[in-house]
Amino acid sequence: MGLAMTALRHQPGRRVVLVFTDGKNEPVNFRGPKPKFKDIVKRAEHEDVMVYAIGLASSPVFVSPPRGSTSAKRDERRGSGC
């Protein structure tokens, strides 16, 4: 993200960085320290760059309601099992 913000530094008008992420904080070049989220946010705010992040997963993520919750009991009665 730092490279993207640097590349946009002198561009006029609205600056936007679109990030596709798997949620892991591993820099591509593997050199130097990993950037901290708060530092990225601070820089984006300071440089007036909008950041849009899109999370990607390698497989579908399903979240089941907690056991004993009203929706879990309703699903069990329907035979959902989720």
C-alpha positions in Angstrom: 0.0 0.0 0.0 2.9 2.3 0.7 4.1 2.0 -2.9 0.6 2.7 -4.2 0.3 5.8 -2.0 3.8 7.0 -3.1 2.9 6.5 -6.8 -0.2 8.6 -6.3 1.4 11.4 -4.3 1.6 14.0 -7.0 -1.6 13.0 -8.9 -4.3 15.7 -8.9 -7.8 15.1 -7.8 -9.2 12.2 -5.8 -6.7 9.5 -5.0 -7.9 5.9 -4.3 -6.0 2.7 -3.5 -8.0 -0.5 -4.1 -6.6 -3.4 -2.1 -7.4 -7.1 -2.6 -6.3 -9.0 0.5 -6.4 -12.4 2.1 -6.0 -10.7 5.5 -2.4 -11.7 6.0 0.1 -8.9 6.7 3.1 -10.2 4.6 4.9 -7.7 2.4 5.7 -8.9 -1.1 9.3 -8.0 -0.9 9.9 -9.6 2.5 12.5 -6.8 3.3 12.2 -4.5 6.3 9.5 -4.5 9.0 5.9 -5.2 8.3 3.8 -2.0 8.1 1.5 -1.6 11.0 -2.2 -1.0 10.3 -2.3 2.2 12.4 0.7 3.6 10.4 -1.0 2.9 7.1 -4.2 4.6 8.3 -2.3 7.6 9.5 -0.5 8.0 6.2 -3.6 7.6 4.1 -5.4 10.2 6.2 -2.4 12.6 6.1 -2.0 12.3 2.3 -5.8 12.3 1.7 -5.9 8.9 0.0 -9.0 6.8 0.2 -8.4 3.1 0.7 -10.9 0.4 -0.3 -10.2 -3.1 0.8 -11.8 -6.3 -0.6 -11.2 -9.5 1.3 -10.7 -12.7 -0.5 -10.9 -16.3 0.8 -9.7 -19.5 -0.9 -12.9 -21.3 0.3 -16.4 -20.2 1.3 -16.6 -19.0 4.9 -19.7 -20.0 6.8 -20.5 -18.7 10.2 -22.8 -20.8 12.3 -24.9 -19.1 15.0 -23.7 -19.8 18.6 -25.0 -23.0 20.1 -28.2 -22.4 22.1 -29.1 -19.2 20.3 -32.6 -18.8 19.0 -31.6 -19.0 15.4 -29.5 -22.1 16.0 -32.5 -23.9 17.6 -34.7 -22.8 14.7 -32.2 -24.2 12.2 -31.9 -27.5 14.1 -35.7 -27.9 14.0 -35.7 -27.3 10.2 -32.9 -29.9 9.8 -30.4 -27.3 8.6 -27.6 -28.4 10.9 -25.7 -25.1 10.3 
